[in-house]
Amino acid sequence: MNNTSFSENQNQRDRGDVTLDLETCFVVAGFRGAGKSTIIQSCHDLDLRLFGERYHREFRDTGGVGSHEENDDYAIAIRIGANFQGRHIRALAKESSPPRSLMLQVDLKHVIHKLGFMAASKDDRRLIKAMTSIPTPLRSKADPDVCDLMVSSFLRNPFFRRFKTILVNTVYTDFDRNHRQFQFRKAAGAPVAFEEPRTLLRRIHKRAYASWNNHLDLLNPEQVFSTSVNSAGDLISNDCCLCEGWRTKAGLSTL
């Protein structure tokens, strides 16, 4: 149980000092529509080692009540202690006793659009405001300086420093497949917050991953994984096959 009060944590955050009171943060990151939620859910359902063998049981436990379904609603996520979104980070930072181990899904597009600013310190917010308005204007999302600052500001959020261990798995999807998956989601009636022309979106997609990789060391992760789906539909992580025929098993054979 966490014995550190919220007021104590707040004072420590104000001083730049954060108590190391939480265990493991599993971060799954990727561009909007990359398949983060599907991969997490399928790894739970198919018992796949998305974060390796050592942390597999702990990864499974972050499913809360037994499912790794995505939780957009913070009230639901905190009640069952499962599958938080990157946009929940400010609320999590205010919790006196958040889950000691948790899953955080990070939408890189959202980080650049607004979340990097929302999660930033006061000093970083001033830097961001001097560079761009918020939400980030269309063409500025492909600006390397803007992307780097938004991503680094998000990763410097003191909530991450409360964890003894951070594991990161970045889901990579080439732009064309990423775009198809997103269009499929739209056709299925999923809400779409914002869109950009395809040519510009391709540049933003490339820049978002570059900025994430450039600043990932700010988390001081214990392990870093890179996950993708190959042309045969197999799920690959760090050059090892996690699941042959994963695309079909996950019900995505038509994409």
Contacts in CASP RR format, 6 or more apart in sequence:
PFRMAT RR
TARGET T0000
AUTHOR 0000-0000-0000
METHOD contacts of the structure
MODEL  1
MNNTSFSENQNQRDRGDVTLDLETCFVVAGFRGAGKSTIIQSCHDLDLRL
FGERYHREFRDTGGVGSHEENDDYAIAIRIGANFQGRHIRALAKESSPPR
SLMLQVDLKHVIHKLGFMAASKDDRRLIKAMTSIPTPLRSKADPDVCDLM
VSSFLRNPFFRRFKTILVNTVYTDFDRNHRQFQFRKAAGAPVAFEEPRTL
LRRIHKRAYASWNNHLDLLNPEQVFSTSVNSAGDLISNDCCLCEGWRTKA
GLSTL
1 97 0 8 1.000
2 21 0 8 1.000
2 22 0 8 1.000
2 96 0 8 1.000
2 97 0 8 1.000
2 98 0 8 1.000
2 100 0 8 1.000
3 21 0 8 1.000
4 19 0 8 1.000
4 21 0 8 1.000
4 96 0 8 1.000
5 96 0 8 1.000
6 94 0 8 1.000
6 95 0 8 1.000
6 96 0 8 1.000
8 19 0 8 1.000
9 18 0 8 1.000
9 19 0 8 1.000
9 96 0 8 1.000
9 162 0 8 1.000
12 18 0 8 1.000
12 19 0 8 1.000
13 93 0 8 1.000
13 158 0 8 1.000
16 158 0 8 1.000
18 158 0 8 1.000
18 161 0 8 1.000
18 162 0 8 1.000
19 162 0 8 1.000
20 161 0 8 1.000
20 162 0 8 1.000
20 163 0 8 1.000
20 164 0 8 1.000
21 162 0 8 1.000
22 98 0 8 1.000
22 99 0 8 1.000
22 100 0 8 1.000
22 101 0 8 1.000
22 162 0 8 1.000
22 163 0 8 1.000
22 164 0 8 1.000
23 58 0 8 1.000
23 100 0 8 1.000
23 101 0 8 1.000
23 163 0 8 1.000
23 164 0 8 1.000
23 165 0 8 1.000
24 55 0 8 1.000
24 58 0 8 1.000
24 100 0 8 1.000
24 101 0 8 1.000
24 102 0 8 1.000
24 163 0 8 1.000
24 164 0 8 1.000
24 165 0 8 1.000
24 166 0 8 1.000
24 167 0 8 1.000
25 101 0 8 1.000
25 102 0 8 1.000
25 104 0 8 1.000
25 160 0 8 1.000
25 163 0 8 1.000
25 165 0 8 1.000
25 166 0 8 1.000
25 167 0 8 1.000
26 51 0 8 1.000
26 55 0 8 1.000
26 58 0 8 1.000
26 59 0 8 1.000
26 62 0 8 1.000
26 101 0 8 1.000
26 102 0 8 1.000
26 103 0 8 1.000
26 104 0 8 1.000
26 167 0 8 1.000
26 169 0 8 1.000
27 104 0 8 1.000
27 106 0 8 1.000
27 166 0 8 1.000
27 167 0 8 1.000
27 168 0 8 1.000
27 169 0 8 1.000
27 219 0 8 1.000
27 221 0 8 1.000
28 36 0 8 1.000
28 39 0 8 1.000
28 40 0 8 1.000
28 50 0 8 1.000
28 103 0 8 1.000
28 104 0 8 1.000
28 105 0 8 1.000
28 106 0 8 1.000
28 169 0 8 1.000
28 170 0 8 1.000
28 171 0 8 1.000
29 36 0 8 1.000
29 105 0 8 1.000
29 106 0 8 1.000
29 107 0 8 1.000
29 108 0 8 1.000
29 168 0 8 1.000
29 169 0 8 1.000
29 170 0 8 1.000
29 171 0 8 1.000
29 212 0 8 1.000
30 36 0 8 1.000
30 106 0 8 1.000
30 107 0 8 1.000
30 108 0 8 1.000
30 170 0 8 1.000
30 171 0 8 1.000
30 172 0 8 1.000
30 173 0 8 1.000
30 208 0 8 1.000
30 209 0 8 1.000
30 212 0 8 1.000
31 107 0 8 1.000
31 108 0 8 1.000
31 109 0 8 1.000
31 173 0 8 1.000
31 178 0 8 1.000
31 205 0 8 1.000
31 208 0 8 1.000
31 209 0 8 1.000
32 107 0 8 1.000
32 108 0 8 1.000
32 109 0 8 1.000
32 110 0 8 1.000
32 182 0 8 1.000
33 173 0 8 1.000
33 178 0 8 1.000
33 181 0 8 1.000
33 182 0 8 1.000
33 185 0 8 1.000
34 171 0 8 1.000
34 172 0 8 1.000
34 173 0 8 1.000
34 178 0 8 1.000
34 181 0 8 1.000
35 171 0 8 1.000
35 173 0 8 1.000
35 181 0 8 1.000
36 105 0 8 1.000
36 107 0 8 1.000
36 171 0 8 1.000
37 69 0 8 1.000
37 70 0 8 1.000
37 105 0 8 1.000
38 250 0 8 1.000
38 252 0 8 1.000
39 50 0 8 1.000
39 171 0 8 1.000
39 227 0 8 1.000
39 235 0 8 1.000
39 250 0 8 1.000
40 50 0 8 1.000
40 68 0 8 1.000
40 70 0 8 1.000
40 83 0 8 1.000
40 103 0 8 1.000
40 105 0 8 1.000
41 67 0 8 1.000
41 68 0 8 1.000
41 69 0 8 1.000
41 70 0 8 1.000
42 48 0 8 1.000
42 235 0 8 1.000
42 243 0 8 1.000
42 246 0 8 1.000
42 249 0 8 1.000
42 250 0 8 1.000
43 49 0 8 1.000
43 50 0 8 1.000
43 59 0 8 1.000
43 68 0 8 1.000
43 242 0 8 1.000
44 60 0 8 1.000
44 63 0 8 1.000
44 66 0 8 1.000
44 67 0 8 1.000
44 68 0 8 1.000
46 243 0 8 1.000
46 246 0 8 1.000
46 249 0 8 1.000
47 60 0 8 1.000
48 235 0 8 1.000
48 242 0 8 1.000
48 243 0 8 1.000
49 56 0 8 1.000
49 242 0 8 1.000
50 59 0 8 1.000
50 169 0 8 1.000
50 225 0 8 1.000
50 227 0 8 1.000
50 237 0 8 1.000
50 242 0 8 1.000
51 59 0 8 1.000
51 167 0 8 1.000
51 169 0 8 1.000
51 223 0 8 1.000
51 225 0 8 1.000
52 223 0 8 1.000
52 225 0 8 1.000
55 165 0 8 1.000
55 167 0 8 1.000
55 223 0 8 1.000
58 101 0 8 1.000
59 103 0 8 1.000
61 101 0 8 1.000
62 68 0 8 1.000
62 81 0 8 1.000
62 82 0 8 1.000
62 83 0 8 1.000
62 99 0 8 1.000
62 101 0 8 1.000
62 102 0 8 1.000
62 103 0 8 1.000
63 80 0 8 1.000
63 81 0 8 1.000
63 82 0 8 1.000
63 83 0 8 1.000
63 103 0 8 1.000
64 80 0 8 1.000
64 81 0 8 1.000
64 82 0 8 1.000
65 80 0 8 1.000
65 82 0 8 1.000
66 82 0 8 1.000
67 82 0 8 1.000
68 82 0 8 1.000
68 83 0 8 1.000
68 103 0 8 1.000
69 83 0 8 1.000
70 83 0 8 1.000
70 85 0 8 1.000
70 105 0 8 1.000
71 77 0 8 1.000
71 80 0 8 1.000
71 82 0 8 1.000
71 83 0 8 1.000
71 84 0 8 1.000
71 85 0 8 1.000
72 85 0 8 1.000
74 84 0 8 1.000
74 85 0 8 1.000
74 88 0 8 1.000
74 91 0 8 1.000
77 83 0 8 1.000
77 84 0 8 1.000
77 85 0 8 1.000
77 88 0 8 1.000
78 84 0 8 1.000
78 91 0 8 1.000
78 92 0 8 1.000
78 95 0 8 1.000
78 98 0 8 1.000
81 99 0 8 1.000
81 102 0 8 1.000
82 99 0 8 1.000
82 102 0 8 1.000
82 103 0 8 1.000
83 103 0 8 1.000
83 105 0 8 1.000
84 92 0 8 1.000
84 102 0 8 1.000
84 103 0 8 1.000
84 104 0 8 1.000
84 105 0 8 1.000
85 104 0 8 1.000
85 105 0 8 1.000
85 106 0 8 1.000
85 107 0 8 1.000
86 104 0 8 1.000
86 105 0 8 1.000
86 106 0 8 1.000
86 107 0 8 1.000
86 110 0 8 1.000
86 111 0 8 1.000
86 115 0 8 1.000
86 119 0 8 1.000
87 110 0 8 1.000
87 115 0 8 1.000
87 118 0 8 1.000
88 104 0 8 1.000
89 104 0 8 1.000
89 115 0 8 1.000
89 119 0 8 1.000
89 154 0 8 1.000
89 157 0 8 1.000
89 159 0 8 1.000
90 118 0 8 1.000
90 119 0 8 1.000
90 157 0 8 1.000
92 98 0 8 1.000
92 102 0 8 1.000
92 159 0 8 1.000
93 157 0 8 1.000
93 158 0 8 1.000
93 159 0 8 1.000
106 154 0 8 1.000
107 115 0 8 1.000
108 151 0 8 1.000
108 208 0 8 1.000
108 209 0 8 1.000
108 211 0 8 1.000
108 212 0 8 1.000
109 141 0 8 1.000
109 204 0 8 1.000
109 208 0 8 1.000
110 193 0 8 1.000
111 150 0 8 1.000
111 151 0 8 1.000
111 154 0 8 1.000
111 208 0 8 1.000
111 212 0 8 1.000
112 136 0 8 1.000
112 141 0 8 1.000
112 146 0 8 1.000
112 147 0 8 1.000
112 150 0 8 1.000
112 151 0 8 1.000
112 204 0 8 1.000
112 207 0 8 1.000
112 208 0 8 1.000
112 211 0 8 1.000
113 135 0 8 1.000
113 136 0 8 1.000
113 141 0 8 1.000
113 193 0 8 1.000
113 194 0 8 1.000
114 134 0 8 1.000
114 135 0 8 1.000
114 136 0 8 1.000
115 150 0 8 1.000
115 154 0 8 1.000
116 128 0 8 1.000
116 150 0 8 1.000
116 151 0 8 1.000
116 153 0 8 1.000
116 154 0 8 1.000
117 125 0 8 1.000
117 128 0 8 1.000
117 134 0 8 1.000
117 150 0 8 1.000
117 153 0 8 1.000
119 153 0 8 1.000
119 154 0 8 1.000
119 157 0 8 1.000
120 128 0 8 1.000
120 153 0 8 1.000
120 154 0 8 1.000
120 156 0 8 1.000
120 157 0 8 1.000
121 153 0 8 1.000
121 156 0 8 1.000
121 157 0 8 1.000
124 149 0 8 1.000
124 152 0 8 1.000
124 153 0 8 1.000
124 156 0 8 1.000
125 153 0 8 1.000
127 149 0 8 1.000
127 153 0 8 1.000
128 134 0 8 1.000
128 149 0 8 1.000
128 150 0 8 1.000
128 153 0 8 1.000
131 145 0 8 1.000
131 146 0 8 1.000
131 149 0 8 1.000
132 140 0 8 1.000
132 143 0 8 1.000
132 146 0 8 1.000
135 194 0 8 1.000
136 146 0 8 1.000
136 150 0 8 1.000
138 196 0 8 1.000
138 200 0 8 1.000
139 200 0 8 1.000
140 146 0 8 1.000
141 147 0 8 1.000
141 196 0 8 1.000
141 200 0 8 1.000
141 204 0 8 1.000
141 207 0 8 1.000
142 200 0 8 1.000
142 203 0 8 1.000
142 204 0 8 1.000
142 207 0 8 1.000
143 207 0 8 1.000
144 207 0 8 1.000
144 210 0 8 1.000
144 211 0 8 1.000
147 207 0 8 1.000
147 208 0 8 1.000
147 210 0 8 1.000
147 211 0 8 1.000
148 211 0 8 1.000
148 214 0 8 1.000
148 215 0 8 1.000
150 211 0 8 1.000
151 208 0 8 1.000
151 211 0 8 1.000
151 212 0 8 1.000
151 214 0 8 1.000
151 215 0 8 1.000
152 211 0 8 1.000
152 215 0 8 1.000
152 218 0 8 1.000
155 215 0 8 1.000
155 216 0 8 1.000
155 218 0 8 1.000
155 219 0 8 1.000
156 218 0 8 1.000
160 166 0 8 1.000
160 219 0 8 1.000
165 222 0 8 1.000
166 219 0 8 1.000
166 220 0 8 1.000
166 221 0 8 1.000
166 222 0 8 1.000
167 221 0 8 1.000
167 222 0 8 1.000
167 223 0 8 1.000
167 224 0 8 1.000
167 225 0 8 1.000
168 216 0 8 1.000
168 219 0 8 1.000
168 221 0 8 1.000
168 223 0 8 1.000
168 224 0 8 1.000
168 225 0 8 1.000
169 224 0 8 1.000
169 225 0 8 1.000
169 226 0 8 1.000
169 227 0 8 1.000
169 237 0 8 1.000
170 209 0 8 1.000
170 212 0 8 1.000
170 213 0 8 1.000
170 216 0 8 1.000
170 224 0 8 1.000
170 225 0 8 1.000
170 226 0 8 1.000
170 227 0 8 1.000
171 227 0 8 1.000
171 228 0 8 1.000
172 209 0 8 1.000
172 226 0 8 1.000
172 227 0 8 1.000
172 228 0 8 1.000
173 181 0 8 1.000
173 228 0 8 1.000
173 229 0 8 1.000
175 201 0 8 1.000
175 202 0 8 1.000
175 205 0 8 1.000
175 206 0 8 1.000
177 229 0 8 1.000
177 255 0 8 1.000
178 205 0 8 1.000
179 198 0 8 1.000
179 201 0 8 1.000
180 255 0 8 1.000
181 255 0 8 1.000
184 255 0 8 1.000
185 192 0 8 1.000
186 192 0 8 1.000
195 201 0 8 1.000
196 204 0 8 1.000
216 224 0 8 1.000
225 237 0 8 1.000
225 238 0 8 1.000
226 237 0 8 1.000
226 238 0 8 1.000
227 235 0 8 1.000
227 236 0 8 1.000
227 237 0 8 1.000
227 238 0 8 1.000
227 242 0 8 1.000
228 236 0 8 1.000
229 235 0 8 1.000
229 236 0 8 1.000
229 246 0 8 1.000
229 247 0 8 1.000
230 236 0 8 1.000
232 244 0 8 1.000
232 245 0 8 1.000
233 245 0 8 1.000
233 246 0 8 1.000
233 247 0 8 1.000
233 248 0 8 1.000
234 241 0 8 1.000
234 242 0 8 1.000
234 243 0 8 1.000
234 244 0 8 1.000
234 245 0 8 1.000
234 246 0 8 1.000
234 247 0 8 1.000
235 241 0 8 1.000
235 242 0 8 1.000
235 243 0 8 1.000
235 245 0 8 1.000
235 246 0 8 1.000
235 247 0 8 1.000
236 242 0 8 1.000
243 249 0 8 1.000
247 253 0 8 1.000
247 255 0 8 1.000
END
